[in-house]
Amino acid sequence: MPFLKLITNSEIDASKKNQILAEISDLAAKHTHKPERYVMVHLLDKQTMSFGGDTAPLAYLECKSIGLDTAQVNALAQALNHYVSGALGVAGERIYIEFSNCPAELWAWNGATFG
């Protein structure tokens, strides 16, 4: 049920995309305490974006999940910021992360909601 989207204006080498997807999926599973088989990750690179009026490397992440709490969000924010900064060469202060806690009855998988 965790869904994580990574959007960046940086170009990611095609040979590294699957590795990045796998590593972000693992981080999301660990920090949300959800089975990785439920984690979905979407990666968009080479997007036309700016931050603070400049187009230097940046990243925007969205993380939606059922049952997120403050401790999980804080730990995941730190882990994602560190990972994206290292993997993509994006300065930590040029990364935004949006978290959404979704009620179980509004999240479905395999034809049924989790609630």
Backbone hydrogen bonds in HBPLUS format (Angstrom, degrees):
<---DONOR---> <-ACCEPTOR-->    atom                        ^
c    i                          cat <-CA-CA->   ^        H-A-AA   ^      H-
h    n   atom  resd res      DA  || num        DHA   H-A  angle D-A-AA Bond
n    s   type  num  typ     dist DA aas  dist angle  dist       angle   num
A0040-MET N   A0002-PRO O   2.92 MM  38  6.36 161.5  1.96 158.6 164.8     1
A0003-PHE N   A0064-LYS O   2.78 MM  61  5.19 156.4  1.83 152.9 160.1     2
A0064-LYS N   A0003-PHE O   2.88 MM  61  5.19 162.3  1.91 151.5 156.9     3
A0004-LEU N   A0040-MET O   2.89 MM  36  6.34 160.8  1.93 158.0 164.0     4
A0042-HIS N   A0004-LEU O   2.86 MM  38  6.32 153.7  1.93 153.1 159.8     5
A0005-LYS N   A0062-GLU O   2.83 MM  57  5.09 156.7  1.89 145.1 153.1     6
A0062-GLU N   A0005-LYS O   2.91 MM  57  5.09 150.2  2.00 139.5 148.8     7
A0006-LEU N   A0042-HIS O   2.82 MM  36  6.22 163.3  1.85 167.8 172.8     8
A0044-LEU N   A0006-LEU O   2.83 MM  38  6.17 164.4  1.85 168.6 171.2     9
A0007-ILE N   A0060-TYR O   2.85 MM  53  5.20 164.0  1.88 158.1 163.1    10
A0060-TYR N   A0007-ILE O   2.81 MM  53  5.20 158.6  1.85 155.0 161.5    11
A0008-THR N   A0044-LEU O   2.95 MM  36  6.37 150.4  2.04 158.9 168.4    12
A0047-GLN N   A0008-THR O   3.06 MM  39  5.94 171.1  2.07 139.0 139.3    13
A0046-LYS N   A0010-SER O   2.93 MM  36  5.24 163.8  1.96 133.4 134.4    14
A0016-LYS N   A0013-ASP O   2.83 MM   3  5.46 158.3  1.88 121.5 128.8    15
A0020-ILE N   A0016-LYS O   2.99 MM   4  6.23 160.6  2.03 157.0 162.4    16
A0021-LEU N   A0017-LYS O   2.92 MM   4  6.17 163.6  1.94 154.3 158.8    17
A0022-ALA N   A0018-ASN O   2.98 MM   4  6.14 161.3  2.02 145.2 150.1    18
A0023-GLU N   A0019-GLN O   2.92 MM   4  6.13 160.7  1.95 151.9 157.2    19
A0024-ILE N   A0020-ILE O   2.93 MM   4  6.04 161.8  1.96 154.1 158.7    20
A0025-SER N   A0021-LEU O   2.94 MM   4  6.02 155.5  2.00 145.4 152.9    21
A0026-ASP N   A0022-ALA O   3.02 MM   4  6.21 156.7  2.08 144.5 150.3    22
A0027-LEU N   A0023-GLU O   3.05 MM   4  6.30 158.6  2.10 143.1 148.5    23
A0028-ALA N   A0024-ILE O   2.93 MM   4  6.15 166.6  1.95 154.6 157.7    24
A0029-ALA N   A0025-SER O   2.98 MM   4  6.20 162.7  2.01 151.2 155.8    25
A0030-LYS N   A0026-ASP O   2.97 MM   4  6.16 169.5  1.99 154.6 157.4    26
A0031-HIS N   A0027-LEU O   2.99 MM   4  6.11 169.2  2.00 156.8 159.6    27
A0032-THR N   A0028-ALA O   2.97 MM   4  5.89 140.1  2.13 144.8 153.6    28
A0033-HIS N   A0029-ALA O   2.98 MM   4  5.67 121.6  2.33 138.6 150.4    29
A0034-LYS N   A0029-ALA O   3.26 MM   5  5.09 146.2  2.38 134.9 142.1    30
A0038-TYR N   A0035-PRO O   3.00 MM   3  5.80 168.0  2.01 124.1 128.0    31
A0039-VAL N   A0036-GLU O   2.97 MM   3  5.07 157.6  2.02 109.2 116.5    32
A0051-PHE N   A0054-ASP O   2.93 MM   3  5.48 164.2  1.96 149.0 149.5    33
A0054-ASP N   A0051-PHE O   3.17 MM   3  5.48 160.3  2.21 107.3 113.4    34
A0059-ALA N   A0094-ARG O   3.09 MM  35  6.57 155.8  2.15 156.5 158.2    35
A0096-TYR N   A0059-ALA O   3.09 MM  37  6.55 156.2  2.15 151.7 156.1    36
A0061-LEU N   A0096-TYR O   2.88 MM  35  6.28 155.5  1.94 148.1 156.3    37
A0098-GLU N   A0061-LEU O   2.79 MM  37  6.18 163.1  1.82 154.5 158.4    38
A0063-CYS N   A0098-GLU O   2.79 MM  35  6.18 155.5  1.85 165.7 171.9    39
A0100-SER N   A0063-CYS O   2.85 MM  37  6.26 149.9  1.94 156.7 158.7    40
A0065-SER N   A0100-SER O   3.05 MM  35  6.51 154.3  2.12 163.8 171.0    41
A0102-CYS N   A0065-SER O   2.76 MM  37  5.64 165.9  1.78 142.0 146.6    42
A0073-VAL N   A0069-ASP O   2.95 MM   4  6.19 167.9  1.96 162.1 165.9    43
A0074-ASN N   A0070-THR O   2.93 MM   4  6.08 165.3  1.95 152.3 156.1    44
A0075-ALA N   A0071-ALA O   3.04 MM   4  6.20 164.9  2.07 149.1 153.3    45
A0076-LEU N   A0072-GLN O   2.79 MM   4  5.92 162.6  1.82 154.6 160.3    46
A0077-ALA N   A0073-VAL O   2.78 MM   4  5.83 156.2  1.84 148.0 154.9    47
A0078-GLN N   A0074-ASN O   3.16 MM   4  6.32 160.6  2.20 143.8 148.2    48
A0079-ALA N   A0075-ALA O   2.98 MM   4  6.20 162.4  2.01 147.3 152.6    49
A0080-LEU N   A0076-LEU O   2.80 MM   4  5.88 169.4  1.81 155.3 158.2    50
A0081-ASN N   A0077-ALA O   2.97 MM   4  5.97 161.3  2.01 144.2 150.1    51
A0082-HIS N   A0078-GLN O   3.00 MM   4  6.12 164.2  2.03 147.5 152.1    52
A0083-TYR N   A0079-ALA O   2.88 MM   4  6.04 162.0  1.91 147.6 153.3    53
A0084-VAL N   A0080-LEU O   2.83 MM   4  5.91 176.3  1.83 158.2 159.0    54
A0085-SER N   A0081-ASN O   2.97 MM   4  5.90 157.6  2.02 143.4 150.6    55
A0086-GLY N   A0082-HIS O   3.09 MM   4  6.24 160.5  2.13 146.0 150.7    56
A0087-ALA N   A0083-TYR O   2.79 MM   4  5.91 175.0  1.79 164.5 166.3    57
A0088-LEU N   A0084-VAL O   2.91 MM   4  5.50 158.4  1.95 139.5 145.8    58
A0089-GLY N   A0085-SER O   2.98 MM   4  5.07 125.5  2.28 121.7 132.1    59
A0094-ARG N   A0091-ALA O   2.78 MM   3  5.39 159.4  1.83 125.4 129.6    60
A0106-LEU N   A0103-PRO O   2.90 MM   3  5.45 161.7  1.93 119.2 125.3    61
A0107-TRP N   A0104-ALA O   3.33 MM   3  5.39 163.6  2.36 111.4 110.7    62
A0114-PHE N   A0107-TRP O   2.96 MM   7  6.13 141.1  2.11 172.5 175.3    63
A0109-TRP N   A0112-ALA O   2.83 MM   3  5.58 159.8  1.87 153.2 151.8    64
A0112-ALA N   A0109-TRP O   3.19 MM   3  5.58 165.6  2.21 114.8 119.0    65
